[in-house]
Amino acid sequence: MLVLGNPGAGCSTFLRIIGNDHSSLLGVKGYIDYSGLSPDEVQKRFRGAVSYVPEDDIHLPTLTGRQTLEFALQNKTPKKCSDQIPRFLDEFGRAFGMTQSMDTLVGNEYIRGISGGERKRISILESLASGASVQAWDGSTRGLDASSALDYIKSLRLMTDACQRATIVSLYQASDTIFGLMDKVMLIDQGRMLYQGPAKTAEAYFNALGYSRLPRQTMSDFLTSIASGQVSSLRVRNNSSVPKSALDLEQAFRASQAFKDVQDDIHRYESEFEEHQSSSQTGVEGPSRTSKALKHHTSLQKSKYVVTTSSYNTSFFRQVLWCARREFWQLNGHRAPLISKLVCVFVCAFLLSSMFYNMPDDTDGVFSRGGFCFYAAGLVAWFQLGELDNAFSGRDVVSRQKRYAMVRPSAVVAGKTLMDILIVFIQTAVFSVISYFLSGLRSDAGSFFAFLSSIFLCTMAFTACFRVFGAASAHLEVALRYCGLFSLITMACGGYLRPIDRLVSDVPWVGWLGYLTPAFYTFEILMVVEFRGREFPCGKASIIPAGPAYNDTSYQVCAYRGISPGQLRLNGDDYVKDEFGFSFDNVGRNYGILILFLVAPCLLNMWLVENVDWVSGQTQALESAHDVKAPLSSQKCDEESTDERRVQEREKPDMTTRQANGSFRGSGMTFSWRNINYSVRQHNKDKQLLRNVSGFCRPGTLTALVGSSGAGKSTLMTVLSQQAAGDVSGEIKVDNDEIDPSFGRRIGFCQQMDIHLETSTVREAFEFSALLRQNSKISREDKITHVSKILDIIEMSELQNILIRSLSLEQKKRTTIGVELCANPDLLLFLDEPTSGLDGQGAMSIVRLLRRLADSGQTILCTIHQASQEQFELFDRVLALDRGGQVYYFGDIGVNGRAVIDYFTRHGVTVEPDKNVADLLIEVTARKSRDTEHDWCQIWQDSDEVAVVLRTIDTITTAVRQTPREQGPSMPHDQYASPTYQQILLLTKRTLLQYWRTPDYIYSRLYCSFAHSLLNGLIFLRLGNTRADMQYRIFSCFLILMIIPEFINACAMMFDDNRSVWLGREYPGRIYGWVAFTTANVIAEIPYALAGGVLFYVLFYFIVGLPLGEPAGYTFLMMMMFHLFSTSWGQWIVALSTDKRMAANIMPFFVVMCEFFNGVLQPKELMPAVWRYTMYYIGPFTYWISGIVAMILGRVSVRCLDSELIRFEAPPNTTCGEYANDWLSGSKGYLENPSAFGDCGYCQYAAGEDD
């Protein structure tokens, strides 16, 4: 069945319902029967038997086409038949013309890969591999050339007949040949069924209503014209009784014999089914079209160990193995993130171990060992935060393959975990080997493997937790909030900054959080293994009292907890017990807990992905800008008013013919190219994509660029528009001039992918393009007037205040064209498949618009797929490319395509009467001519026509201009049309609006500041003036630095998204430069950075109880500077990265560089000289934290608690003060009981600045 309708008519919604993929809809009424099975039964037991195939081609971009299809086939084919899969892949490649590109990356908008048409074929082949009995194909020929579309429909016809499948297809443009392959056709408009019945009787039905086809009009265009009300595309009987509105057409159909035939078919099916049910109960053999037959068929497709009630064909274990293999393929296809992560782990391991290099074996190295073990426990785990983006980017694919019953989402999780084991082990091994031995930890194999294994388990546990946060979040921003809070809890409650037993006793409302982080258990393992059975001699600086007069060790003590008076050696087990509450007896328990932290989140993740599907459907309402209050006629719900408007539109003349004329003025210059060759580096060898391509575009002409999918059409457009990144040779000229820097902004390039800043409204996008790309000498008023004309010309006036992210595919395509037209390019307009995804009427409207633009003086080069004869005749010339990027025709089209027909007829091609010339050009290269053995590219090279083309190009490029060009204000040869200050002004305004319309981002930033400051304040609530409180003040300030990773990750997403738009469309179009881009993005962050800084300061400073007055004011200013710096620093890190995933991988390196060397984890005096005199002063946080600590500790008197005093004995008959007087004069502390004769209590610090 063919389903026809204009975009927005309801075709996709109907196919979703038929394909049992309507969970995103609010509700579905009616009855659907699948051979006696209800939709719920199909969903539970036969999910793969019914499938909906959307029009969007979403794949994992770092897989090749072969890998994508092999994964699909392996998971749908029983193991006993898996040896046939290579043959299937080869046959698929040959049948769909994919042989040469099967081993090329699929790619996407930003990763170079196969062409859009080839990507569509991958989608088709993947869907065919699902083997569904009922398949609903939505716009599945979008992006395919006419020949490929026909071959694809023929394949569907063949499989429908051979496999007895039910196939429902919606097509935007279908030739009469394709239409003839259909059994039934359904016409939909506004969600109403205007016709359903045999395809061969559709024309007669509408003829009876008063409609008739135009000459050479395809049947699909005829039917969609009736639904759209395009009077210029129809012959309508002049009679008031002819139904015109969707409501009238629906009522006419329901009163017709065609509707009664549909009802009779339904009743006949129900009667047959009931008869079969009765015969089945009596043991009589009935029809094969039954649920039992379906159950039997599906059972034959399953592997040996798959239960019959499962929707899947292969076992869970096999799915896991193939998911793990696919993860390996993805890593191999895009190695940069993994390599950058491994390099950063290596460097950070070296940095950490070098800062703690060869720690002394006395008490001077005890504190350093604690800092090293704590940071080592979670450092590698920190790098796993970059995996979040990968989890979100593959959601659409996993959801689709679940609907196909191809692979369980839980198997994908398990497969990722298997690959994590390998990757994390490599990372951990690299980190452990470097950091363990350089830092000087104890040298025995058992301790090293305990170090390696515990960090490995901790990293795996963190990875599993991060993935759970991702599975439980609808958006990446939400997951980052959870991950950031989890990382903060790890750092604050991990047992180092404040021992967990004291944390629980002092602040029980947050102390228990320490037990929820794997880092705490890893830290305990590392500490007890390192200190187990060791005795540390007391360092000279730790002996109390010390000096020439103090030689009797009986009256001295080592200044560490757990040491009795008269002892100058520190027992390692006692130290970790007294200082941290750790015990070696807990090692086995902790390993078990770490394994539990790994297994439990994995199981929870598997449950979440099976039961929660965050992938939204295609149904999305138009979204207006918040500050727009005008009513939108496109959002009316009153059917009568809508129908009345549609009827009135029948009487309107074509908008493009009415307003385009006079709106554009060309430059009068001819654009030519000669012998263009282009190659790229692929798999360590050069691959040539274009070969000796020559042609030209004269002023005011419309040139079509055609060819099969993958022939190089988009590549040629990229080369000609000066956006290619490979090796280009040949000549490209404007008249007789070489290309100058102003070329990029004097052309318009409508790319195949609709790349926009999706938070802008349509009008805002148009005005932005006009104000920055048109000549700066043109007044602002004229530019805005031009924008209004363009909105009318492309029929987007009613949608001008709608956000681009909520537009349909067809509306986005019009927006793309409008953005380029608003620039008023005087030289050339490139359009890469502007009609792709549009219905016949929409495509005709676009081509007519291009024709009028050309007639107004605009020079246009346009690629086009599946053009009708009527559309094709509107072009002046055509350039045809064959696979391999070779030309096989370039010249005039002629009246009714006569010039093209004559050329191919002269070379032995028989052309049928009324043959669509556009289809002829594609089909002729798909088969050899009967009268020649030469291929068409060689025939063209040897023809007289090619000599004429080359002579014409020579004439164009050598002629001396006799008369001056007529054009508007003179165009300077600058790279950009607008000055930098104007670029900054307009781009900053747009970016601020983008932030305001992205509340999730703003909320994430403020939430980050709120959560970090509140948790920080509660952990260090109302600190006093004890020795421990002084240390906690320092740690509280140090903990503020833990907010930086969240800032960087949040900034990375927004900055990278904006950079993708800039690099993908706006920079090649020379709209604005890098100065404007970076300045606008920095300025846009300032309001939210300051707001977050104020929020953080208010909650943190006063809850912790830090001093008022000058310290409070200084800290406020420093807090504002910290938030501003962290944001801009994050943007700088992203700017260094190729994408946000790479930024997440290298971010820990930069953060570690600054946090390691600020003097908190390792005092400056204990740092190696190379870092003490370099990174300590280079790191920006050294000055930030030292400034704040100096203010909040200055002029604060320290009063030690009794438990904090260092106890030593005085000689007989000597008071503590008398005995220690000489030593006290040079120390920083004070004696608690100077008049006592024994049990002297010494506090190491008397004032905060001494700490």
JOPEFEN-V916635 format. One record per run of one state. SS is the DSSP state (h for helix, s for strand, l for the rest). FROM is the first residue (numbers start at 0). LEN is the number of residues. Records with the same first field share a line. If there is no record, write none. Layout:
SS = FROM-LEN ; FROM-LEN
This chain:
l = 0-1 ; 4-6 ; 18-15 ; 34-2 ; 37-1 ; 45-1 ; 53-10 ; 76-2 ; 95-9 ; 105-10 ; 129-4 ; 138-7 ; 163-2 ; 170-5 ; 180-3 ; 189-2 ; 209-1 ; 212-6 ; 228-2 ; 233-1 ; 236-9 ; 254-2 ; 281-9 ; 300-15 ; 333-2 ; 355-7 ; 393-1 ; 403-5 ; 439-5 ; 471-4 ; 493-6 ; 506-1 ; 516-1 ; 531-3 ; 537-2 ; 544-8 ; 555-1 ; 558-10 ; 580-3 ; 611-12 ; 624-8 ; 635-3 ; 649-5 ; 659-11 ; 682-2 ; 697-4 ; 707-5 ; 720-6 ; 734-2 ; 738-2 ; 745-1 ; 750-10 ; 773-6 ; 793-3 ; 799-2 ; 806-2 ; 822-5 ; 832-7 ; 855-4 ; 863-5 ; 872-4 ; 882-3 ; 892-2 ; 906-10 ; 926-9 ; 941-2 ; 958-21 ; 996-2 ; 1019-7 ; 1066-7 ; 1104-5 ; 1136-3 ; 1156-7 ; 1166-2 ; 1172-2 ; 1178-1 ; 1193-3 ; 1197-4 ; 1204-1 ; 1208-7 ; 1224-5 ; 1231-8 ; 1243-3 ; 1250-1
s = 1-3 ; 33-1 ; 36-1 ; 49-4 ; 63-1 ; 104-1 ; 133-5 ; 165-5 ; 183-6 ; 191-7 ; 210-2 ; 234-2 ; 534-3 ; 542-2 ; 556-2 ; 568-3 ; 623-1 ; 670-12 ; 684-13 ; 701-6 ; 726-8 ; 736-2 ; 746-4 ; 760-1 ; 801-2 ; 827-5 ; 859-4 ; 876-6 ; 885-7 ; 1196-1 ; 1205-3 ; 1229-2 ; 1239-4 ; 1246-1
h = 10-8 ; 38-7 ; 46-3 ; 64-12 ; 78-17 ; 115-14 ; 145-18 ; 175-5 ; 198-11 ; 218-10 ; 230-3 ; 245-9 ; 256-25 ; 290-10 ; 315-18 ; 335-20 ; 362-31 ; 394-9 ; 408-31 ; 444-27 ; 475-18 ; 499-7 ; 507-9 ; 517-14 ; 539-3 ; 552-3 ; 571-9 ; 583-28 ; 632-3 ; 638-11 ; 654-5 ; 712-8 ; 740-5 ; 761-12 ; 779-14 ; 796-3 ; 803-3 ; 808-14 ; 839-16 ; 868-4 ; 894-12 ; 916-10 ; 935-6 ; 943-15 ; 979-17 ; 998-21 ; 1026-40 ; 1073-31 ; 1109-27 ; 1139-17 ; 1163-3 ; 1168-4 ; 1174-4 ; 1179-14 ; 1201-3 ; 1215-9 ; 1247-3
